[in-house]
Amino acid sequence: MDNLIFVAVLSAAMLHAWWNFLVRSNTDKVLAMIAMTAGHMPMAIFGMLYLGLPGREALPYLLASAVLHVGYQIFLMNAYRFGQLSHIYPIARGLSPLLLSVATLVIGQDSLNPGQVLGILTISLSMIYIGAMQFRFDKDGPKGLILACVTGLFIASYSMVDALGARSTGSALMFYSSMTTLNVLLMLIYSGIFHRQSLKRVVFDGKKMFLVGGTASYLAYVLVLWACLHAPVALVSSLRETSVIFAMFLGVILLGEQITRTRIVITIVMVIGVFMTRLF
């Protein structure tokens, strides 16, 4: 992985942590998620007008990805109802690189050297530990933990599908612009059925999330998909998930969430894992 790709993925990590922070800090998680998802549309429209639509070969990936993204969004906004940002986020994001590494070995889509595998394991297991150790103190029981794990399964699934879809078109911007349009449509249908009141409030109460959160989320994922055109999906995913570091500090500084010595040590271990992926 060259320096440009490395910087692009870390930039995506910062943007990703920011929109997750905005969702978590909003009192109405459903409204925030709807507004953020809908906020993809301005840039998606630009991408489709600029590059056009993908060919037929991308259609299966587009449909599968749109459904998987909706599943991810539904489980994430419900997970945030039963856990703090610094609890849910590390587990959901930490599981994904592990699952993608296994998928990479099984389907042989990408190749990983031993140093990269070791770095991915270090980053992922550190993230999962940070989140899991917090749930001992949660009064809501295992609900948040279970939802976070399911969210992680969705993340791994859509990450692989999206990477393959982007590679089939040769353009991350073209693929994601079309896919996220389908995703927005499905999310609005779901919200109209199950969360009609939150959907009605988006226009008046979700403007910041629409503009700031939607733009941050869109740019973050386009950068990730662009990186997947040039590097293994599991490696890109593990580096992207270092966003947990940024998310943790956002939670502590702006939401008043607690930080401990253990979490600081684990964060340092995660940084070491990043260097492992670069040195080998």
C-alpha positions in Angstrom: 0.0 0.0 0.0 1.6 3.3 -1.1 1.5 6.5 0.9 -1.3 8.1 -1.0 -3.7 5.2 -0.4 -2.6 5.1 3.3 -3.4 8.8 3.8 -6.7 8.4 1.9 -7.8 5.6 4.2 -6.9 7.4 7.4 -8.7 10.5 6.1 -11.7 8.3 5.5 -11.4 7.0 9.1 -11.5 10.5 10.5 -14.6 11.4 8.4 -16.3 8.1 9.4 -15.7 8.7 13.1 -17.2 12.2 12.7 -20.5 11.2 11.2 -20.8 8.4 13.8 -20.2 10.9 16.5 -23.0 13.1 15.0 -25.4 10.2 15.0 -24.5 9.1 18.6 -24.8 12.7 20.0 -28.2 13.2 18.5 -31.1 12.6 20.8 -33.1 11.0 18.0 -30.9 8.3 16.5 -33.4 7.3 13.9 -33.8 10.8 12.6 -30.1 11.3 12.5 -29.5 8.1 10.5 -32.3 9.0 8.0 -30.9 12.5 7.5 -27.3 11.3 7.2 -28.3 8.6 4.6 -30.4 11.1 2.6 -27.5 13.5 2.8 -25.6 11.3 0.3 -27.9 12.4 -2.5 -26.4 15.8 -3.5 -23.0 14.3 -4.2 -24.4 11.1 -5.5 -26.4 13.0 -8.1 -23.2 14.9 -9.1 -21.3 11.6 -9.4 -24.0 10.1 -11.7 -24.2 13.2 -13.9 -20.4 13.3 -14.2 -19.6 9.7 -14.7 -22.9 8.1 -15.7 -24.4 4.8 -14.5 -22.5 1.5 -14.1 -23.0 -1.3 -16.7 -25.2 -4.4 -16.2 -22.3 -6.3 -14.7 -22.5 -4.2 -11.6 -26.3 -4.6 -11.1 -26.1 -7.6 -8.7 -23.5 -5.8 -6.6 -25.6 -2.6 -6.5 -28.8 -4.4 -5.4 -27.0 -6.6 -2.8 -25.1 -3.7 -1.4 -28.1 -1.4 -1.1 -29.9 -4.0 1.0 -26.8 -4.7 3.1 -26.3 -1.0 3.8 -29.9 -0.6 5.0 -29.5 -3.6 7.3 -26.3 -2.0 8.7 -28.0 1.4 9.2 -31.0 -0.1 11.0 -28.9 -2.2 13.4 -26.4 0.6 14.0 -29.0 3.2 15.0 -30.7 0.6 17.3 -27.3 -0.4 18.8 -26.7 3.2 19.7 -29.9 3.2 21.8 -28.3 0.6 24.1 -24.7 1.6 24.3 -22.2 4.4 24.2 -20.3 5.4 21.0 -17.1 4.1 22.6 -18.8 0.8 23.3 -20.7 0.0 20.1 -18.3 1.5 17.6 -15.2 -0.6 18.4 -17.0 -3.9 18.3 -19.0 -3.3 15.2 -16.0 -2.0 13.3 -13.5 -4.4 14.8 -15.3 -7.5 13.7 -15.3 -6.5 10.0 -11.6 -6.8 9.2 -11.4 -10.2 10.8 -14.4 -11.5 8.8 -13.0 -9.9 5.6 -9.6 -11.5 6.2 -11.2 -15.0 6.4 -13.3 -14.2 3.3 -10.1 -13.1 1.5 -8.4 -16.4 2.3 -11.5 -18.4 1.3 -12.3 -16.8 -2.0 -8.8 -15.8 -2.9 -9.8 -12.4 -4.2 -6.8 -10.6 -2.6 -3.5 -11.7 -1.1 -2.2 -10.8 2.3 1.4 -11.2 3.6 2.0 -12.4 7.1 2.8 -8.9 8.4 -0.5 -7.6 7.1 -2.4 -10.4 8.6 -0.7 -9.8 12.0 -1.4 -6.1 11.7 -5.1 -6.7 10.9 -5.4 -9.1 13.9 -3.7 -6.6 16.2 -6.0 -3.7 15.1 -9.2 -5.8 15.2 -8.7 -7.6 18.4 -7.7 -4.4 20.2 -10.8 -2.7 18.9 -13.1 -5.5 20.0 -11.5 -5.6 23.4 -12.0 -1.9 24.0 -15.7 -2.2 23.3 -16.3 -5.5 25.0 -14.8 -4.6 28.3 -17.2 -1.7 28.6 -20.3 -3.8 28.4 -19.7 -5.2 31.9 -21.0 -2.0 33.3 -24.0 -1.5 31.0 -27.4 -1.6 32.7 -29.2 -2.7 29.5 -27.6 -6.1 29.5 -26.3 -7.7 26.3 -28.6 -5.9 23.9 -26.1 -3.4 22.7 -23.4 -6.0 22.4 -25.5 -8.3 20.3 -26.6 -5.5 18.0 -23.0 -4.3 17.6 -22.0 -7.8 16.5 -24.8 -8.1 14.0 -23.8 -4.6 12.7 -20.2 -5.9 12.3 -21.5 -8.8 10.1 -23.3 -6.3 7.9 -20.2 -4.1 7.6 -18.0 -7.0 6.5 -20.7 -8.1 4.0 -21.2 -4.8 2.3 -17.5 -4.0 2.3 -16.7 -7.1 0.2 -19.7 -6.6 -2.1 -18.9 -2.9 -2.6 -15.2 -3.6 -3.3 -16.1 -6.2 -5.9 -18.7 -3.9 -7.4 -16.3 -1.0 -7.6 -13.7 -3.2 -9.3 -16.3 -4.4 -11.8 -16.9 -0.8 -12.9 -13.4 0.5 -12.4 -14.7 3.6 -10.6 -15.4 4.0 -6.9 -17.4 7.2 -7.5 -19.6 5.7 -10.2 -20.4 2.6 -8.3 -21.1 4.3 -5.0 -23.1 7.1 -6.4 -25.5 4.6 -8.0 -25.5 2.3 -5.0 -26.2 4.9 -2.4 -29.1 6.2 -4.4 -30.7 2.8 -4.1 -29.8 2.7 -0.5 -31.5 6.1 0.2 -34.6 4.9 -1.6 -34.8 1.7 0.5 -34.0 3.6 3.7 -36.8 6.1 3.1 -39.3 3.3 2.4 -38.3 1.6 5.6 -38.5 4.8 7.6 -41.9 5.7 6.1 -43.3 2.3 7.3 -41.6 2.1 10.8 -40.5 5.6 11.7 -42.9 8.0 10.0 -42.7 10.6 12.7 -38.9 10.8 12.6 -39.0 10.9 8.8 -41.4 13.9 8.9 -39.0 15.8 11.2 -36.0 15.4 9.0 -36.6 18.5 6.9 -36.8 20.7 10.0 -34.6 19.0 12.6 -32.1 17.1 10.4 -30.5 19.8 8.3 -27.1 19.6 10.0 -27.0 15.8 9.8 -28.1 16.0 6.2 -25.4 18.5 5.1 -22.5 17.7 7.4 -23.1 14.0 8.3 -24.2 13.0 4.8 -21.3 14.7 3.1 -18.7 13.3 5.6 -20.2 9.8 5.2 -20.3 9.9 1.4 -16.7 11.2 1.1 -15.4 8.7 3.6 -16.8 5.7 1.8 -15.8 6.9 -1.7 -12.2 7.1 -0.4 -12.4 3.6 1.0 -13.8 2.2 -2.2 -11.1 4.0 -4.2 -8.5 2.4 -1.9 -10.0 -1.0 -2.5 -9.3 -0.6 -6.2 -5.6 -0.6 -5.4 -5.2 -2.6 -2.2 -6.7 -5.7 -0.4 -10.1 -5.2 1.0 -9.3 -6.6 4.4 -6.2 -4.4 4.7 -8.1 -1.2 3.7 -10.9 -2.2 6.1 -8.6 -2.6 9.1 -6.9 0.7 8.5 -10.3 2.4 8.0 -11.4 1.0 11.3 -8.8 2.9 13.1 -11.5 5.5 13.1 -12.3 4.0 16.5 -9.4 6.0 17.8 -10.9 9.2 16.6 -14.4 8.2 17.7 -13.1 7.4 21.2 -11.6 10.9 21.6 -14.7 12.6 20.2 -16.8 10.7 22.7 -14.5 11.6 25.5 -14.0 15.3 24.6 -17.4 16.2 23.3 -19.8 13.7 24.9 -18.1 13.4 28.3 -17.6 9.6 27.9 -14.9 8.1 30.2 -11.4 7.1 29.2 -9.2 4.7 31.2 -5.6 3.7 31.2 -6.6 0.3 29.7 -8.2 2.0 26.7 -5.2 4.2 26.2 -2.9 1.2 26.2 -5.1 -0.6 23.8 -5.2 2.4 21.5 -1.4 2.4 21.5 -1.5 -1.3 20.5 -3.8 -0.4 17.6 -1.3 2.2 16.4 1.4 -0.5 16.5 -0.9 -2.7 14.4 -1.1 0.1 11.8 2.7 0.2 11.6 2.8 -3.5 11.2 0.7 -3.2 8.0 3.1 -0.6 6.7 6.5 -2.3 7.6 6.0 -5.7 6.1 
